[in-house]
Amino acid sequence: QVQLVESGGGLVQPGGSARLSCAIIGDLYGSFFKMWYREAPGKDRERVAVLAEVGPIWYDDSVKGRFTISRNNEGNTIYLDMDNLMPKASDVYYCNVRHSLTNAQENWGRGTKVTVSS
């Protein structure tokens, strides 16, 4: 029912910054947690940031102090601002939403790849 479309990835210099966007296409009813995930090559997809109605409530230790999750006023776009990116192989970032009562999540989007390289 709801489509998630990630964008904003690309090649970033080590120590650089990027802003990822997640467009939520469709209507969400109720209270939702909004999240960003990161998937390294050959690794499991891992959650890196969670946004509740009150604001950011959790970051993975690997991104604390460097990444910021937020949304627009309409609530139909999720952002991930990434600072001081560290050099590594390309990671694919995905967004998702989870209903606060049912814990149901939407289908994954295609993700957006971020490559940090000099």
PAROZA-163185 format. One record per residue: y, x, z of N, C-alpha, C, O in turn; chain; residue number from 1; residue in one letter. Coordinates in nm, 3 decimals. Layout:
residues N
<site n_y="Y" n_x="X" n_z="Z" ca_y="Y" ca_x="X" ca_z="Z" c_y="Y" c_x="X" c_z="Z" o_y="Y" o_x="X" o_z="Z" cadena="A" num="NUM" residuo="a"/>
...
This chain:
residues 118
<site n_y="-0.120" n_x="0.084" n_z="0.000" ca_y="0.000" ca_x="0.000" ca_z="0.000" c_y="0.125" c_x="0.087" c_z="0.000" o_y="0.217" o_x="0.065" o_z="-0.079" cadena="A" num="1" residuo="q"/>
<site n_y="0.127" n_x="0.186" n_z="0.089" ca_y="0.240" ca_x="0.277" ca_z="0.097" c_y="0.203" c_x="0.408" c_z="0.029" o_y="0.097" o_x="0.465" o_z="0.053" cadena="A" num="2" residuo="v"/>
<site n_y="0.292" n_x="0.455" n_z="-0.056" ca_y="0.274" ca_x="0.583" ca_z="-0.122" c_y="0.361" c_x="0.688" c_z="-0.055" o_y="0.474" o_x="0.661" o_z="-0.014" cadena="A" num="3" residuo="q"/>
<site n_y="0.308" n_x="0.809" n_z="-0.044" ca_y="0.380" ca_x="0.921" ca_z="0.013" c_y="0.395" c_x="1.027" c_z="-0.095" o_y="0.296" o_x="1.071" o_z="-0.154" cadena="A" num="4" residuo="l"/>
<site n_y="0.517" n_x="1.067" n_z="-0.120" ca_y="0.545" ca_x="1.163" ca_z="-0.226" c_y="0.624" c_x="1.279" c_z="-0.169" o_y="0.740" o_x="1.265" o_z="-0.132" cadena="A" num="5" residuo="v"/>
<site n_y="0.559" n_x="1.395" n_z="-0.162" ca_y="0.622" ca_x="1.515" ca_z="-0.110" c_y="0.693" c_x="1.591" c_z="-0.221" o_y="0.650" o_x="1.589" o_z="-0.337" cadena="A" num="6" residuo="e"/>
<site n_y="0.801" n_x="1.659" n_z="-0.186" ca_y="0.874" ca_x="1.740" ca_z="-0.281" c_y="0.951" c_x="1.848" c_z="-0.207" o_y="0.962" o_x="1.846" o_z="-0.085" cadena="A" num="7" residuo="s"/>
<site n_y="1.005" n_x="1.943" n_z="-0.283" ca_y="1.090" ca_x="2.046" ca_z="-0.226" c_y="1.026" c_x="2.182" c_z="-0.214" o_y="1.094" o_x="2.279" o_z="-0.178" cadena="A" num="8" residuo="g"/>
<site n_y="0.898" n_x="2.194" n_z="-0.243" ca_y="0.831" ca_x="2.323" ca_z="-0.234" c_y="0.868" c_x="2.415" c_z="-0.348" o_y="0.932" o_x="2.374" o_z="-0.445" cadena="A" num="9" residuo="g"/>
<site n_y="0.828" n_x="2.539" n_z="-0.335" ca_y="0.857" ca_x="2.639" ca_z="-0.436" c_y="0.845" c_x="2.778" c_z="-0.380" o_y="0.786" o_x="2.798" o_z="-0.273" cadena="A" num="10" residuo="g"/>
<site n_y="0.900" n_x="2.874" n_z="-0.451" ca_y="0.897" ca_x="3.013" ca_z="-0.408" c_y="1.015" c_x="3.041" c_z="-0.317" o_y="1.130" o_x="3.012" o_z="-0.350" cadena="A" num="11" residuo="l"/>
<site n_y="0.985" n_x="3.098" n_z="-0.201" ca_y="1.087" ca_x="3.129" ca_z="-0.102" c_y="1.072" c_x="3.274" c_z="-0.058" o_y="0.961" o_x="3.322" o_z="-0.038" cadena="A" num="12" residuo="v"/>
<site n_y="1.183" n_x="3.343" n_z="-0.044" ca_y="1.181" ca_x="3.480" ca_z="0.004" c_y="1.145" c_x="3.484" c_z="0.152" o_y="1.180" o_x="3.392" o_z="0.226" cadena="A" num="13" residuo="q"/>
<site n_y="1.077" n_x="3.589" n_z="0.197" ca_y="1.050" ca_x="3.603" ca_z="0.340" c_y="1.180" c_x="3.596" c_z="0.420" o_y="1.279" o_x="3.660" o_z="0.386" cadena="A" num="14" residuo="p"/>
<site n_y="1.177" n_x="3.519" n_z="0.527" ca_y="1.296" ca_x="3.499" ca_z="0.607" c_y="1.388" c_x="3.391" c_z="0.555" o_y="1.489" o_x="3.359" o_z="0.618" cadena="A" num="15" residuo="g"/>
<site n_y="1.355" n_x="3.336" n_z="0.441" ca_y="1.437" ca_x="3.233" ca_z="0.380" c_y="1.411" c_x="3.095" c_z="0.438" o_y="1.335" o_x="3.079" o_z="0.534" cadena="A" num="16" residuo="g"/>
<site n_y="1.476" n_x="2.997" n_z="0.378" ca_y="1.469" ca_x="2.859" ca_z="0.427" c_y="1.438" c_x="2.764" c_z="0.312" o_y="1.459" o_x="2.796" o_z="0.195" cadena="A" num="17" residuo="s"/>
<site n_y="1.387" n_x="2.648" n_z="0.349" ca_y="1.360" ca_x="2.543" ca_z="0.251" c_y="1.361" c_x="2.409" c_z="0.321" o_y="1.337" o_x="2.399" o_z="0.442" cadena="A" num="18" residuo="a"/>
<site n_y="1.388" n_x="2.306" n_z="0.244" ca_y="1.381" ca_x="2.170" ca_z="0.296" c_y="1.281" c_x="2.091" c_z="0.214" o_y="1.296" o_x="2.077" o_z="0.092" cadena="A" num="19" residuo="r"/>
<site n_y="1.179" n_x="2.040" n_z="0.280" ca_y="1.082" ca_x="1.954" ca_z="0.216" c_y="1.118" c_x="1.808" c_z="0.242" o_y="1.171" o_x="1.774" o_z="0.348" cadena="A" num="20" residuo="l"/>
<site n_y="1.089" n_x="1.723" n_z="0.146" ca_y="1.116" ca_x="1.581" ca_z="0.159" c_y="0.988" c_x="1.502" c_z="0.135" o_y="0.903" o_x="1.541" o_z="0.056" cadena="A" num="21" residuo="s"/>
<site n_y="0.977" n_x="1.391" n_z="0.204" ca_y="0.865" ca_x="1.300" ca_z="0.188" c_y="0.922" c_x="1.161" c_z="0.167" o_y="0.979" o_x="1.102" o_z="0.259" cadena="A" num="22" residuo="c"/>
<site n_y="0.906" n_x="1.109" n_z="0.048" ca_y="0.952" ca_x="0.974" ca_z="0.018" c_y="0.843" c_x="0.874" c_z="0.053" o_y="0.729" o_x="0.886" o_z="0.008" cadena="A" num="23" residuo="a"/>
<site n_y="0.878" n_x="0.777" n_z="0.134" ca_y="0.785" ca_x="0.670" ca_z="0.171" c_y="0.815" c_x="0.553" c_z="0.080" o_y="0.918" o_x="0.486" o_z="0.094" cadena="A" num="24" residuo="i"/>
<site n_y="0.725" n_x="0.528" n_z="-0.012" ca_y="0.744" ca_x="0.421" ca_z="-0.109" c_y="0.665" c_x="0.299" c_z="-0.065" o_y="0.542" o_x="0.300" o_z="-0.067" cadena="A" num="25" residuo="i"/>
<site n_y="0.735" n_x="0.196" n_z="-0.026" ca_y="0.674" ca_x="0.076" ca_z="0.028" c_y="0.731" c_x="0.048" c_z="0.165" o_y="0.810" o_x="0.126" o_z="0.218" cadena="A" num="26" residuo="g"/>
<site n_y="0.691" n_x="-0.064" n_z="0.223" ca_y="0.744" ca_x="-0.106" ca_z="0.352" c_y="0.650" c_x="-0.072" c_z="0.465" o_y="0.528" o_x="-0.086" o_z="0.454" cadena="A" num="27" residuo="d"/>
<site n_y="0.709" n_x="-0.026" n_z="0.574" ca_y="0.636" ca_x="0.000" ca_z="0.697" c_y="0.679" c_x="-0.103" c_z="0.801" o_y="0.798" o_x="-0.127" o_z="0.819" cadena="A" num="28" residuo="l"/>
<site n_y="0.582" n_x="-0.162" n_z="0.868" ca_y="0.611" ca_x="-0.263" ca_z="0.969" c_y="0.561" c_x="-0.216" c_z="1.105" o_y="0.444" o_x="-0.181" o_z="1.121" cadena="A" num="29" residuo="y"/>
<site n_y="0.650" n_x="-0.217" n_z="1.200" ca_y="0.615" ca_x="-0.174" ca_z="1.333" c_y="0.667" c_x="-0.035" c_z="1.362" o_y="0.758" o_x="0.014" o_z="1.296" cadena="A" num="30" residuo="g"/>
<site n_y="0.608" n_x="0.027" n_z="1.462" ca_y="0.649" ca_x="0.160" ca_z="1.505" c_y="0.551" c_x="0.264" c_z="1.452" o_y="0.430" o_x="0.250" o_z="1.467" cadena="A" num="31" residuo="s"/>
<site n_y="0.605" n_x="0.368" n_z="1.391" ca_y="0.522" ca_x="0.471" ca_z="1.330" c_y="0.563" c_x="0.610" c_z="1.376" o_y="0.681" o_x="0.639" o_z="1.394" cadena="A" num="32" residuo="f"/>
<site n_y="0.463" n_x="0.694" n_z="1.394" ca_y="0.487" ca_x="0.836" ca_z="1.406" c_y="0.492" c_x="0.893" c_z="1.264" o_y="0.413" o_x="0.854" o_z="1.178" cadena="A" num="33" residuo="f"/>
<site n_y="0.582" n_x="0.984" n_z="1.242" ca_y="0.595" ca_x="1.047" ca_z="1.112" c_y="0.568" c_x="1.196" c_z="1.128" o_y="0.619" o_x="1.260" o_z="1.219" cadena="A" num="34" residuo="k"/>
<site n_y="0.488" n_x="1.249" n_z="1.036" ca_y="0.431" ca_x="1.381" ca_z="1.059" c_y="0.430" c_x="1.468" c_z="0.934" o_y="0.428" o_x="1.418" o_z="0.821" cadena="A" num="35" residuo="m"/>
<site n_y="0.431" n_x="1.598" n_z="0.955" ca_y="0.409" ca_x="1.696" ca_z="0.851" c_y="0.285" c_x="1.777" c_z="0.883" o_y="0.261" o_x="1.813" o_z="0.999" cadena="A" num="36" residuo="w"/>
<site n_y="0.207" n_x="1.806" n_z="0.781" ca_y="0.088" ca_x="1.887" ca_z="0.791" c_y="0.099" c_x="2.007" c_z="0.698" o_y="0.171" o_x="2.004" o_z="0.599" cadena="A" num="37" residuo="y"/>
<site n_y="0.026" n_x="2.111" n_z="0.732" ca_y="0.021" ca_x="2.232" ca_z="0.650" c_y="-0.123" c_x="2.269" c_z="0.622" o_y="-0.207" o_x="2.267" o_z="0.712" cadena="A" num="38" residuo="r"/>
<site n_y="-0.152" n_x="2.304" n_z="0.499" ca_y="-0.286" ca_x="2.343" ca_z="0.459" c_y="-0.282" c_x="2.478" c_z="0.390" o_y="-0.231" o_x="2.490" o_z="0.278" cadena="A" num="39" residuo="e"/>
<site n_y="-0.334" n_x="2.579" n_z="0.456" ca_y="-0.342" ca_x="2.712" ca_z="0.398" c_y="-0.465" c_x="2.720" c_z="0.308" o_y="-0.559" o_x="2.643" o_z="0.327" cadena="A" num="40" residuo="a"/>
<site n_y="-0.467" n_x="2.812" n_z="0.211" ca_y="-0.583" ca_x="2.824" ca_z="0.122" c_y="-0.712" c_x="2.845" c_z="0.199" o_y="-0.723" o_x="2.937" o_z="0.280" cadena="A" num="41" residuo="p"/>
<site n_y="-0.810" n_x="2.760" n_z="0.173" ca_y="-0.940" ca_x="2.771" ca_z="0.238" c_y="-0.943" c_x="2.732" c_z="0.384" o_y="-1.045" o_x="2.751" o_z="0.450" cadena="A" num="42" residuo="g"/>
<site n_y="-0.834" n_x="2.677" n_z="0.435" ca_y="-0.826" ca_x="2.639" ca_z="0.575" c_y="-0.813" c_x="2.488" c_z="0.590" o_y="-0.783" o_x="2.417" o_z="0.495" cadena="A" num="43" residuo="k"/>
<site n_y="-0.838" n_x="2.441" n_z="0.713" ca_y="-0.822" ca_x="2.299" ca_z="0.742" c_y="-0.676" c_x="2.260" c_z="0.743" o_y="-0.588" o_x="2.339" o_z="0.777" cadena="A" num="44" residuo="d"/>
<site n_y="-0.651" n_x="2.137" n_z="0.705" ca_y="-0.517" ca_x="2.084" ca_z="0.714" c_y="-0.480" c_x="2.066" c_z="0.860" o_y="-0.555" o_x="2.005" o_z="0.937" cadena="A" num="45" residuo="r"/>
<site n_y="-0.365" n_x="2.118" n_z="0.899" ca_y="-0.324" ca_x="2.113" ca_z="1.038" c_y="-0.186" c_x="2.049" c_z="1.052" o_y="-0.097" o_x="2.071" o_z="0.970" cadena="A" num="46" residuo="e"/>
<site n_y="-0.171" n_x="1.972" n_z="1.157" ca_y="-0.043" ca_x="1.909" ca_z="1.186" c_y="0.054" c_x="2.013" c_z="1.240" o_y="0.018" o_x="2.095" o_z="1.324" cadena="A" num="47" residuo="r"/>
<site n_y="0.177" n_x="2.009" n_z="1.192" ca_y="0.275" ca_x="2.106" ca_z="1.238" c_y="0.396" c_x="2.041" c_z="1.305" o_y="0.466" o_x="2.108" o_z="1.381" cadena="A" num="48" residuo="v"/>
<site n_y="0.421" n_x="1.913" n_z="1.280" ca_y="0.538" ca_x="1.849" ca_z="1.339" c_y="0.518" c_x="1.698" c_z="1.347" o_y="0.459" o_x="1.638" o_z="1.258" cadena="A" num="49" residuo="a"/>
<site n_y="0.568" n_x="1.638" n_z="1.454" ca_y="0.558" ca_x="1.494" ca_z="1.474" c_y="0.693" c_x="1.438" c_z="1.513" o_y="0.761" o_x="1.491" o_z="1.601" cadena="A" num="50" residuo="v"/>
<site n_y="0.732" n_x="1.331" n_z="1.447" ca_y="0.858" ca_x="1.263" ca_z="1.473" c_y="0.829" c_x="1.122" c_z="1.522" o_y="0.760" o_x="1.045" o_z="1.455" cadena="A" num="51" residuo="l"/>
<site n_y="0.882" n_x="1.088" n_z="1.639" ca_y="0.873" ca_x="0.953" ca_z="1.692" c_y="1.008" c_x="0.884" c_z="1.676" o_y="1.103" o_x="0.944" o_z="1.623" cadena="A" num="52" residuo="a"/>
<site n_y="1.017" n_x="0.759" n_z="1.720" ca_y="1.143" ca_x="0.687" ca_z="1.709" c_y="1.255" c_x="0.755" c_z="1.787" o_y="1.372" o_x="0.747" o_z="1.748" cadena="A" num="53" residuo="e"/>
<site n_y="1.219" n_x="0.821" n_z="1.897" ca_y="1.319" ca_x="0.887" ca_z="1.980" c_y="1.360" c_x="1.023" c_z="1.926" o_y="1.458" o_x="1.081" o_z="1.973" cadena="A" num="54" residuo="v"/>
<site n_y="1.288" n_x="1.073" n_z="1.826" ca_y="1.316" ca_x="1.203" ca_z="1.771" c_y="1.192" c_x="1.289" c_z="1.767" o_y="1.081" o_x="1.240" o_z="1.792" cadena="A" num="55" residuo="g"/>
<site n_y="1.207" n_x="1.419" n_z="1.738" ca_y="1.091" ca_x="1.508" ca_z="1.736" c_y="1.024" c_x="1.514" c_z="1.872" o_y="1.092" o_x="1.528" o_z="1.974" cadena="A" num="56" residuo="p"/>
<site n_y="0.892" n_x="1.503" n_z="1.875" ca_y="0.821" ca_x="1.507" ca_z="2.002" c_y="0.720" c_x="1.620" c_z="2.011" o_y="0.671" o_x="1.651" o_z="2.120" cadena="A" num="57" residuo="i"/>
<site n_y="0.688" n_x="1.682" n_z="1.900" ca_y="0.588" ca_x="1.789" ca_z="1.903" c_y="0.600" c_x="1.879" c_z="1.782" o_y="0.622" o_x="1.832" o_z="1.670" cadena="A" num="58" residuo="w"/>
<site n_y="0.585" n_x="2.009" n_z="1.805" ca_y="0.573" ca_x="2.109" ca_z="1.700" c_y="0.459" c_x="2.201" c_z="1.734" o_y="0.435" o_x="2.234" o_z="1.851" cadena="A" num="59" residuo="y"/>
<site n_y="0.387" n_x="2.244" n_z="1.631" ca_y="0.287" ca_x="2.346" ca_z="1.652" c_y="0.355" c_x="2.476" c_z="1.694" o_y="0.467" o_x="2.505" o_z="1.651" cadena="A" num="60" residuo="d"/>
<site n_y="0.287" n_x="2.553" n_z="1.778" ca_y="0.346" ca_x="2.676" ca_z="1.828" c_y="0.388" c_x="2.771" c_z="1.715" o_y="0.483" o_x="2.848" o_z="1.730" cadena="A" num="61" residuo="d"/>
<site n_y="0.318" n_x="2.765" n_z="1.605" ca_y="0.345" ca_x="2.856" ca_z="1.495" c_y="0.478" c_x="2.828" c_z="1.426" o_y="0.529" o_x="2.913" o_z="1.354" cadena="A" num="62" residuo="s"/>
<site n_y="0.536" n_x="2.709" n_z="1.449" ca_y="0.660" ca_x="2.674" ca_z="1.382" c_y="0.773" c_x="2.641" c_z="1.479" o_y="0.884" o_x="2.613" o_z="1.435" cadena="A" num="63" residuo="v"/>
<site n_y="0.747" n_x="2.645" n_z="1.606" ca_y="0.850" ca_x="2.613" ca_z="1.706" c_y="0.970" c_x="2.705" c_z="1.691" o_y="0.958" o_x="2.826" o_z="1.679" cadena="A" num="64" residuo="k"/>
<site n_y="1.087" n_x="2.643" n_z="1.693" ca_y="1.209" ca_x="2.718" ca_z="1.680" c_y="1.248" c_x="2.751" c_z="1.538" o_y="1.359" o_x="2.799" o_z="1.513" cadena="A" num="65" residuo="g"/>
<site n_y="1.158" n_x="2.726" n_z="1.442" ca_y="1.185" ca_x="2.757" ca_z="1.302" c_y="1.185" c_x="2.633" c_z="1.213" o_y="1.259" o_x="2.628" o_z="1.115" cadena="A" num="66" residuo="r"/>
<site n_y="1.104" n_x="2.533" n_z="1.246" ca_y="1.093" ca_x="2.412" ca_z="1.166" c_y="1.157" c_x="2.295" c_z="1.241" o_y="1.153" o_x="2.289" o_z="1.363" cadena="A" num="67" residuo="f"/>
<site n_y="1.216" n_x="2.203" n_z="1.165" ca_y="1.275" ca_x="2.084" ca_z="1.222" c_y="1.234" c_x="1.962" c_z="1.140" o_y="1.255" o_x="1.959" o_z="1.019" cadena="A" num="68" residuo="t"/>
<site n_y="1.176" n_x="1.862" n_z="1.207" ca_y="1.139" ca_x="1.739" ca_z="1.140" c_y="1.245" c_x="1.634" c_z="1.168" o_y="1.297" o_x="1.625" o_z="1.279" cadena="A" num="69" residuo="i"/>
<site n_y="1.278" n_x="1.556" n_z="1.067" ca_y="1.379" ca_x="1.452" ca_z="1.081" c_y="1.356" c_x="1.345" c_z="0.976" o_y="1.265" o_x="1.355" o_z="0.894" cadena="A" num="70" residuo="s"/>
<site n_y="1.440" n_x="1.243" n_z="0.978" ca_y="1.431" ca_x="1.136" ca_z="0.879" c_y="1.571" c_x="1.087" c_z="0.845" o_y="1.668" o_x="1.115" o_z="0.915" cadena="A" num="71" residuo="r"/>
<site n_y="1.580" n_x="1.013" n_z="0.736" ca_y="1.707" ca_x="0.952" ca_z="0.703" c_y="1.726" c_x="0.825" c_z="0.784" o_y="1.634" o_x="0.780" o_z="0.853" cadena="A" num="72" residuo="n"/>
<site n_y="1.844" n_x="0.767" n_z="0.775" ca_y="1.875" ca_x="0.649" ca_z="0.857" c_y="1.790" c_x="0.529" c_z="0.821" o_y="1.758" o_x="0.448" o_z="0.909" cadena="A" num="73" residuo="n"/>
<site n_y="1.754" n_x="0.515" n_z="0.696" ca_y="1.671" ca_x="0.403" ca_z="0.654" c_y="1.525" c_x="0.420" c_z="0.694" o_y="1.450" o_x="0.323" o_z="0.693" cadena="A" num="74" residuo="e"/>
<site n_y="1.486" n_x="0.540" n_z="0.727" ca_y="1.350" ca_x="0.566" ca_z="0.768" c_y="1.250" c_x="0.577" c_z="0.655" o_y="1.129" o_x="0.575" o_z="0.678" cadena="A" num="75" residuo="g"/>
<site n_y="1.298" n_x="0.588" n_z="0.533" ca_y="1.208" ca_x="0.594" ca_z="0.418" c_y="1.196" c_x="0.735" c_z="0.359" o_y="1.137" o_x="0.753" o_z="0.253" cadena="A" num="76" residuo="n"/>
<site n_y="1.251" n_x="0.832" n_z="0.428" ca_y="1.238" ca_x="0.971" ca_z="0.387" c_y="1.220" c_x="1.058" c_z="0.510" o_y="1.295" o_x="1.047" o_z="0.606" cadena="A" num="77" residuo="t"/>
<site n_y="1.120" n_x="1.143" n_z="0.506" ca_y="1.094" ca_x="1.238" ca_z="0.613" c_y="1.129" c_x="1.377" c_z="0.563" o_y="1.094" o_x="1.414" o_z="0.450" cadena="A" num="78" residuo="i"/>
<site n_y="1.197" n_x="1.455" n_z="0.645" ca_y="1.236" ca_x="1.590" ca_z="0.607" c_y="1.167" c_x="1.692" c_z="0.696" o_y="1.136" o_x="1.665" o_z="0.812" cadena="A" num="79" residuo="y"/>
<site n_y="1.144" n_x="1.809" n_z="0.640" ca_y="1.100" ca_x="1.923" ca_z="0.717" c_y="1.188" c_x="2.040" c_z="0.676" o_y="1.174" o_x="2.095" o_z="0.567" cadena="A" num="80" residuo="l"/>
<site n_y="1.277" n_x="2.078" n_z="0.765" ca_y="1.362" ca_x="2.194" ca_z="0.743" c_y="1.293" c_x="2.317" c_z="0.799" o_y="1.260" o_x="2.322" o_z="0.917" cadena="A" num="81" residuo="d"/>
<site n_y="1.273" n_x="2.414" n_z="0.713" ca_y="1.199" ca_x="2.533" ca_z="0.749" c_y="1.290" c_x="2.655" c_z="0.741" o_y="1.351" o_x="2.681" o_z="0.637" cadena="A" num="82" residuo="m"/>
<site n_y="1.299" n_x="2.728" n_z="0.850" ca_y="1.381" ca_x="2.849" ca_z="0.857" c_y="1.295" c_x="2.969" c_z="0.891" o_y="1.187" o_x="2.956" o_z="0.949" cadena="A" num="83" residuo="d"/>
<site n_y="1.344" n_x="3.086" n_z="0.855" ca_y="1.277" ca_x="3.211" ca_z="0.886" c_y="1.131" c_x="3.208" c_z="0.843" o_y="1.041" o_x="3.236" o_z="0.923" cadena="A" num="84" residuo="n"/>
<site n_y="1.108" n_x="3.173" n_z="0.719" ca_y="0.972" ca_x="3.165" ca_z="0.667" c_y="0.908" c_x="3.302" c_z="0.659" o_y="0.970" o_x="3.399" o_z="0.617" cadena="A" num="85" residuo="l"/>
<site n_y="0.783" n_x="3.308" n_z="0.702" ca_y="0.710" ca_x="3.433" ca_z="0.707" c_y="0.627" c_x="3.453" c_z="0.581" o_y="0.574" o_x="3.356" o_z="0.525" cadena="A" num="86" residuo="m"/>
<site n_y="0.613" n_x="3.578" n_z="0.535" ca_y="0.536" ca_x="3.603" ca_z="0.413" c_y="0.388" c_x="3.573" c_z="0.434" o_y="0.328" o_x="3.614" o_z="0.533" cadena="A" num="87" residuo="p"/>
<site n_y="0.330" n_x="3.502" n_z="0.339" ca_y="0.190" ca_x="3.467" ca_z="0.342" c_y="0.152" c_x="3.402" c_z="0.210" o_y="0.238" o_x="3.380" o_z="0.124" cadena="A" num="88" residuo="k"/>
<site n_y="0.026" n_x="3.371" n_z="0.195" ca_y="-0.019" ca_x="3.301" ca_z="0.076" c_y="0.039" c_x="3.160" c_z="0.074" o_y="0.088" o_x="3.110" o_z="0.175" cadena="A" num="89" residuo="a"/>
<site n_y="0.032" n_x="3.098" n_z="-0.041" ca_y="0.088" ca_x="2.965" ca_z="-0.059" c_y="0.019" c_x="2.862" c_z="0.029" o_y="-0.104" o_x="2.857" o_z="0.036" cadena="A" num="90" residuo="s"/>
<site n_y="0.099" n_x="2.781" n_z="0.096" ca_y="0.050" ca_x="2.669" ca_z="0.175" c_y="0.098" c_x="2.539" c_z="0.113" o_y="0.208" o_x="2.532" o_z="0.058" cadena="A" num="91" residuo="d"/>
<site n_y="0.015" n_x="2.437" n_z="0.122" ca_y="0.053" ca_x="2.306" ca_z="0.074" c_y="0.091" c_x="2.219" c_z="0.193" o_y="0.015" o_x="2.208" o_z="0.289" cadena="A" num="92" residuo="v"/>
<site n_y="0.207" n_x="2.158" n_z="0.185" ca_y="0.256" ca_x="2.073" ca_z="0.292" c_y="0.241" c_x="1.926" c_z="0.255" o_y="0.275" o_x="1.884" o_z="0.144" cadena="A" num="93" residuo="y"/>
<site n_y="0.190" n_x="1.849" n_z="0.349" ca_y="0.170" ca_x="1.707" ca_z="0.331" c_y="0.242" c_x="1.630" c_z="0.442" o_y="0.257" o_x="1.679" o_z="0.553" cadena="A" num="94" residuo="y"/>
<site n_y="0.286" n_x="1.511" n_z="0.411" ca_y="0.340" ca_x="1.422" ca_z="0.513" c_y="0.245" c_x="1.305" c_z="0.533" o_y="0.159" o_x="1.278" o_z="0.448" cadena="A" num="95" residuo="c"/>
<site n_y="0.260" n_x="1.237" n_z="0.644" ca_y="0.186" ca_x="1.115" ca_z="0.667" c_y="0.254" c_x="1.037" c_z="0.779" o_y="0.339" o_x="1.090" o_z="0.852" cadena="A" num="96" residuo="n"/>
<site n_y="0.216" n_x="0.912" n_z="0.791" ca_y="0.268" ca_x="0.825" ca_z="0.897" c_y="0.151" c_x="0.762" c_z="0.969" o_y="0.047" o_x="0.734" o_z="0.910" cadena="A" num="97" residuo="v"/>
<site n_y="0.169" n_x="0.738" n_z="1.098" ca_y="0.064" ca_x="0.679" ca_z="1.180" c_y="0.122" c_x="0.565" c_z="1.263" o_y="0.222" o_x="0.583" o_z="1.333" cadena="A" num="98" residuo="r"/>
<site n_y="0.059" n_x="0.449" n_z="1.255" ca_y="0.104" ca_x="0.336" ca_z="1.334" c_y="0.080" c_x="0.364" c_z="1.481" o_y="-0.029" o_x="0.407" o_z="1.521" cadena="A" num="99" residuo="h"/>
<site n_y="0.182" n_x="0.341" n_z="1.562" ca_y="0.175" ca_x="0.378" ca_z="1.703" c_y="0.075" c_x="0.297" c_z="1.783" o_y="0.029" o_x="0.342" o_z="1.888" cadena="A" num="100" residuo="s"/>
<site n_y="0.040" n_x="0.178" n_z="1.736" ca_y="-0.054" ca_x="0.092" ca_z="1.808" c_y="-0.196" c_x="0.101" c_z="1.750" o_y="-0.292" o_x="0.113" o_z="1.825" cadena="A" num="101" residuo="l"/>
<site n_y="-0.208" n_x="0.094" n_z="1.619" ca_y="-0.340" ca_x="0.093" ca_z="1.556" c_y="-0.390" c_x="0.233" c_z="1.522" o_y="-0.510" o_x="0.250" o_z="1.497" cadena="A" num="102" residuo="t"/>
<site n_y="-0.303" n_x="0.331" n_z="1.521" ca_y="-0.335" ca_x="0.468" ca_z="1.483" c_y="-0.375" c_x="0.483" c_z="1.337" o_y="-0.425" o_x="0.587" o_z="1.296" cadena="A" num="103" residuo="n"/>
<site n_y="-0.354" n_x="0.379" n_z="1.259" ca_y="-0.387" ca_x="0.385" ca_z="1.118" c_y="-0.289" c_x="0.476" c_z="1.045" o_y="-0.169" o_x="0.475" o_z="1.072" cadena="A" num="104" residuo="a"/>
<site n_y="-0.342" n_x="0.555" n_z="0.953" ca_y="-0.260" ca_x="0.641" ca_z="0.870" c_y="-0.270" c_x="0.600" c_z="0.724" o_y="-0.367" o_x="0.535" o_z="0.683" cadena="A" num="105" residuo="q"/>
<site n_y="-0.170" n_x="0.637" n_z="0.647" ca_y="-0.169" ca_x="0.607" ca_z="0.506" c_y="-0.251" c_x="0.711" c_z="0.430" o_y="-0.290" o_x="0.813" o_z="0.486" cadena="A" num="106" residuo="e"/>
<site n_y="-0.276" n_x="0.682" n_z="0.304" ca_y="-0.345" ca_x="0.779" ca_z="0.219" c_y="-0.257" c_x="0.901" c_z="0.197" o_y="-0.134" o_x="0.890" o_z="0.192" cadena="A" num="107" residuo="n"/>
<site n_y="-0.320" n_x="1.016" n_z="0.182" ca_y="-0.246" ca_x="1.139" ca_z="0.158" c_y="-0.179" c_x="1.138" c_z="0.022" o_y="-0.231" o_x="1.082" o_z="-0.075" cadena="A" num="108" residuo="w"/>
<site n_y="-0.063" n_x="1.202" n_z="0.016" ca_y="0.000" ca_x="1.227" ca_z="-0.112" c_y="-0.056" c_x="1.353" c_z="-0.173" o_y="-0.157" o_x="1.406" o_z="-0.126" cadena="A" num="109" residuo="g"/>
<site n_y="0.009" n_x="1.402" n_z="-0.276" ca_y="-0.039" ca_x="1.524" ca_z="-0.343" c_y="0.006" c_x="1.651" c_z="-0.272" o_y="-0.049" o_x="1.758" o_z="-0.297" cadena="A" num="110" residuo="r"/>
<site n_y="0.104" n_x="1.640" n_z="-0.185" ca_y="0.155" ca_x="1.757" ca_z="-0.116" c_y="0.253" c_x="1.835" c_z="-0.201" o_y="0.271" o_x="1.807" o_z="-0.320" cadena="A" num="111" residuo="g"/>
<site n_y="0.317" n_x="1.933" n_z="-0.138" ca_y="0.407" ca_x="2.022" ca_z="-0.210" c_y="0.380" c_x="2.165" c_z="-0.163" o_y="0.371" o_x="2.190" o_z="-0.043" cadena="A" num="112" residuo="t"/>
<site n_y="0.367" n_x="2.257" n_z="-0.257" ca_y="0.329" ca_x="2.393" ca_z="-0.225" c_y="0.451" c_x="2.481" c_z="-0.196" o_y="0.551" o_x="2.478" o_z="-0.268" cadena="A" num="113" residuo="k"/>
<site n_y="0.439" n_x="2.557" n_z="-0.089" ca_y="0.543" ca_x="2.652" ca_z="-0.051" c_y="0.484" c_x="2.792" c_z="-0.053" o_y="0.388" o_x="2.821" o_z="0.018" cadena="A" num="114" residuo="v"/>
<site n_y="0.541" n_x="2.878" n_z="-0.135" ca_y="0.496" ca_x="3.016" ca_z="-0.145" c_y="0.604" c_x="3.108" c_z="-0.091" o_y="0.716" o_x="3.108" o_z="-0.142" cadena="A" num="115" residuo="t"/>
<site n_y="0.571" n_x="3.185" n_z="0.010" ca_y="0.665" ca_x="3.279" ca_z="0.069" c_y="0.624" c_x="3.418" c_z="0.025" o_y="0.519" o_x="3.468" o_z="0.063" cadena="A" num="116" residuo="v"/>
<site n_y="0.707" n_x="3.479" n_z="-0.055" ca_y="0.673" ca_x="3.610" ca_z="-0.111" c_y="0.800" c_x="3.685" c_z="-0.149" o_y="0.901" o_x="3.625" o_z="-0.185" cadena="A" num="117" residuo="s"/>
<site n_y="0.791" n_x="3.817" n_z="-0.141" ca_y="0.901" ca_x="3.902" ca_z="-0.183" c_y="0.886" c_x="3.942" c_z="-0.329" o_y="0.970" o_x="4.015" o_z="-0.381" cadena="A" num="118" residuo="s"/>
